[in-house]
Amino acid sequence: MTKKQTTRRQFIKKGAKLGIAIPLIGSGLLGCNFNEEKKKEVKDASSKKLSILILGGTSFLGPHQIAYALERGHSVTTFTRGKTLPTVHQDLFKNVTQLIGDRNNDLSALEEGTWDVVIDNSGRDVEWTKNSAELLKDRTNMYVFTSSTGVYYPYLGDNIKEDTEVLLEEPETIEDEDMKLEYWYGVMKANSELAAINAYGKDRTIVVRPTYMFGPADKTNRFIHWPLRLSKGGEVLVPGKPNDPVQYIDVRDVAEFMIRLIEEKRSGAFNAVGPKNTQDMYNFVTEASKAFTVEHTFVKIDDYEFLKANEAPYLVPWIMPEGNNYGSARANSDKAIAAGLIYRDLKASIKETYDWWHSNSVPEDMRQKFEGDSKNVFNREAELIAAWKKHHS
């Protein structure tokens, strides 16, 4: 077995853990309820309704893209293995043409047909992107690759822009297993971007690099700590130093931004990063807590060594900003904002994620996987706070 195969197997096996390390799923509760401004936006959208092919489309980002695209009058086709059921907007899939295949070994369902644009949400292998792009380049006008700010790993600088050099080869020797996964993921995404560009050309390719996405349908469980914990009130553990930056974005903001980029026939790379203004961890928690009408007392733990010793080196969106992760929350979003990226109110995003988590759309075993995990910070918080107070007594 080759090194690459071993790493990819680790990636699959450690999916939940990787969800922390790396930025990247119909109920009436989450329907598209547009206000008057949104209705005007729909009316003003490109008069040419587009046919959109989504590679993937049933997990996290895809259902929100589908909801927004259909609302704006576009038609959607998905290409999946037919194994993942959406946990939002299930009722909309009756309006979607669903093709079945496997990007690893069966693209036959894509051998015929034409579309205006391809959105590649399931690009987890460079060969997958290369093969699909080569197959579709003469029957589609544009290729949109869903990448990640993970292409910038290791995050060693400030103000990381779209033209920041990315790593295209993994280092020869890496001892830390988690670091291997981060390198592999970033290198895989960066080379997949190039595969799309090589097939379509720069003028026909859009690359969107989201930071940590959260919101309804998120199966990674990497962000749900905050909606659940803040809903309870009381003493809340807040990790990090006063100026530790955080970055995150509502998945729906990314989905809608991507559809608008397509409508406007843009090209190039965009950091889909929020919030709009620089925010530290303390400000994030203060603002997010306003989603619930309960009292909170924030216990701020600013000692990195204590946090590492107590197995709490991250609590997304907070990632300890040192070493290779120094700049993980320092990506520049100016280009995306100029191209039309807009942000939902954090309080609304937190509350709507909480409501989704407690809806019938989420299977009970998924809830128990997080809420019943004795090793996560959610369940060890009281213990950690007690240890911190003793440490400072």
N, C-alpha and C positions, 0 to 999 in steps of 0.2 A: 504493500500500500504506500502511495506517495505521500510526501509531507502535505501537499495541498488537499488530498483526499482526507487525510486524518484531520486536518484543521476544519474542513467543511463538515465532517461528521461531528466534531466537537461543537461547531456552530449550531447544528440542529439539536444536539443533545442538551446543550446549555442554553436553549432559547430564552428561558426566563431570565437567566443571569445576563445574557447578552443584551436583553432589552434594557437593562440598566446602563450598560457600558456604552451602548451605541444609540444615537438618535434615530431613529426611524423608529374598527373593524367594520312591516313598518308599523314601528309603534306610533300611535297617535301622539304619544308624549314627545316624539322627536320629529314630527312632520315639519315640512317647510312652511312655516307660518310667516309670510312676508308682510312687512308693513308697507305703507304707501311708497316710501322711498325705494324699497326693494322692488315693488311692482314697476315703478318707473324705470329702474335699472334693467329689469327684464325686457321692458318695452324698447329700451334704447340699445339692447344688445345687437350684435351683428345681425343684419337682416338675412344673411345666408345661414340657414340652419345646417348644422354640421352632422356628419355621420362619424361617430367616435368609436374606435375599437380600444377596449381596455384589456391589457394582459394582466390578469388578476381581476380584482373588482368586487370580491365578496367579503373581504376581511375587514380592514380598518379604514384606510383612506378611500377605497373604491366606492362603497355605498354612498358616501357623502358627495363624491364626484358625480355619481349617477343621479342622485337627487337634484343637485344643482343643474346639471346638464339637461335633464328632462324638464325641469321647471323653466328653463330658458329655450325650450323648443327643439333641442338637439335629439338625435337618435343615438342609442348606445348598443353596442355589442360587447359581450365579455368573452374571454377565452380563459377557462380554468379547468382544473381536474375534476370539478364537480363534487368536491369533498367538503368544502367549507360553506357553512350556512351563515348568512349575514345576521348580525344581532341588532341592526337598525335598518329602517326603510325596507323591511321584507316585502311589503305590499307593492313596492315599485318594480320589483324584479319581473312581474308579469308583463311589463312594458319593455323588457330588455331581451334582445336576441342572445341566447346563451350557447356558445360553442364549447365543446368538450375536447380536451386533449392533454398533452403533457409537454412542457417546454424541454424536458430532458430527452424525450425520445419520440414524440408524436405531435408534429405540427400540421398534420394532414388537413385538419379543419380550417387552417388558414391558407391553404394553397389556392383557394378561389375567393373572389370577393374584392371589393374596393371600398375604401374608407377615406375620409378627409384627413384623419389624424389617428395616430396610435399613441396610447398612454401606457408606458411600461411600468407597472407598479410592482411586478413580481420578479424584477431582475436581481437574482441572487447568485448569478454565475455569469462570467464574461461571455462564455460560449452561448448561453441562452440569448443574451442581448444581440450578439453578433449574428446568430442564426435567424432570429426573428426580424431584425432590421434588414438583413440581406434579402430575406424572403418577401418582405412587404414594401421595400423602398420604391418599386415601380408601380405600386397599386395604392399608395397613400401619399399625401402631400407633406406630412410632417410627423416627426417622431418626438415624443415627450418622454424623457427618462426621469423617473423618480429616484433621485440619488439621496445624498445625506451630507450633513456637515462633517460626517465621519471621514470624508475624503481628505480633510485637513489634518487628520491624526498623523503624527503627534502634534497636539495643539500647543505650540511653543511661543506664539506671539500674541500681540494685541491687534485689534481692528482687522480681523481676518476677512479679506474681500474675495470676490469671485475670481480675481486673477492671481490670488495667492498660489504659489506652487504646490502641487499635490504629489503625494508619493505614489509611484507606479510599480514599485517592487518591494516586497517584504525584506526586511533585514535578514542576513544569513543566520544570525544567532540571536534568539530571544528565549530567555529562560522562563519568564513568567507566562503561565498559560492564558490568563485573561488578556495580557498584553498581546499575545499571539493572535487572539481572536479580534482584537481591535485593529491591529495592523492588517490582518487578512481582510476584514470587512471594508476598511477604507481603501485599500489597494484594489479590491474587487470592484467597488463602486466607481473608483476613478477610471479604471480600465474599461468598465462597461460604458461609461460616458463616452470614452474615445471610440468604442465600437459603434455606438449610435451615430456619432459625428462622422466617422469614416464611411458609413453607409449612406447617410443622408446629406452630408455637408453641413457646415456651420449655419447656413441660412435657413435650413429646414429642420433644425434640431433645437429643442428647448430642454435644458437641464435644470431641475428644481432640487435644491439641497435643503431639506427641512432640518431643523434642530429637533429636540425632543418634542414629539407630538403627544397630545393627550386629548381626551374628550370621549364622548359616547362611542362605543364599539372598540375601545382600546383593550386588547387581550393580553398585553404585556404585564399588566398589574404594577408597572413601575411608577405610576403617578397617583393611583387611586388612594394611596395613603392620605393625601391631603384632604380631599372631599370627605372621606370617612372620619378622619381624626378631628377635623375642624367642626364637623357637625355635632360632636360630642361635648365640646367646650372643656373647661378645666385647665389643668397644667399641660401645656403643649411644648414638647421638645423642639427647639429650633437649632439646627446645626450650623456652624460656620462663623466666620469673623464678620465684623460690621460691614466691610466693603466687598465681601465675596459676591461677585455678580452671578445672576442666574439668567438663563434663556430657556424659552419654551414656546409652544404655539398650539392653539386649538386646531385640531385636525381639519375642522370645517373651514377655517381660514385658509389653510393650504389648498384644500380641495377646490374652493371657489376661486382662489387666485389662479390655479392652474387652468381652469376652464376659461377664465377671462384672458389669460395669456394666449390661449389657442384662438379665441375669437378675434383678438387684435393682431394675430399673425406675427407675434414677436418671436425672437430667437435669442439664443445665448443662455448663460447660466445665471441663476438667481438664488441667493441665500434666503430661504423662507424661515425667517427667524423673528421671534418676538421676545419680550414685548416691544412696543414701538420705542419707548424710552428706556434708558439704562435703569436696571433695577437690581437691588441687592436682595439677599435672602430674607432679611428681616422685613423689608418693605413688601416683598411677595406675600409672606405669611400674614402680615397685618391686613393687606388688601383682600386676600383670599378669604380670611376669616369673616369678613363682612357679608359673605354669602349666607351666613346662618345667624339667627338671633339668639345666640348663647354667649355666655361670658367666657373669655379666655385669659389665661395667665401664661405668658411666654417665658420658657426657661431656655435661655440662650447658652449654648455650649460652644465656646469658641476655641477650645483646645484640640488641635488636630490629633495630637498623640493620644489623648483620651478617647477620641472618637474611633481612631484606628484600633486601639487596644480593646475597645468594646464592640468591634465589628460593625461600625456605622460610618464607613468612609464616604458614603453618598446617600442622599435621600432626594431623588430627582424632584424638582429641577436643580437641587444643589449637588454639585460634584466638587469634591475637594480640589481647589485650584492650585495644584502644585505638580511639578514634574511634567510628564507628557500631557496632563490635563489642565495645565495652567490656563490655556486659552479656549477651553471647551465652551465657555459662555461668553466669548469675546468675538463672535462673528458679526460682521457689518451687514446691516439690512437695508442700507440706503438705496441700493439699486432696485431691490424688490419693492420698496415703498414707492419709489418714483414710478414703477411700472404698475402700481395699483394694488399692492398688498394692503389689506385693511384688517383690523383686529377687533374681535368681540371683546366685550367687557369681561375681565377676569372673574368677577363675582358670578356673572351669568354662566360662564363656562364651568366653574366649579360646581355650581348648583345643578346644572343640567347633566353633568357627569355623574353626580351623586344620584340624581333621579333615575338615570339610565341604569346604574348599578343595582338599584332596588326595583327595577321593573321586571316584567315577565320575560323580557328579551335576554336576560342574563341567566344562564343555567345555574342551579344551586351549587353544583360541584365547582364551578368557576369561582363563585363567591367564597366557598369554603377553602379553596386552594390558597387564597390570600388571607382571609380573616381567621383561618384555622392554623396558619403557619406560625408556630411558636418561636421561630428563629428571626422573624422580621421585626423591624423597629416598631411597627404598629402594636405588636403584642409584647415587646420588651421595653416599651417606653417608660413605664413606671419604675422598672428596675434600673434603667439607665439614669433617670432623673435622680433616684435615690443615691446611686453611686456617685453621681456628679456632686450632689450636695455634701455627701460624706467626704469627697475629695477636696472640697473647699471649706470644710468645717475646721 
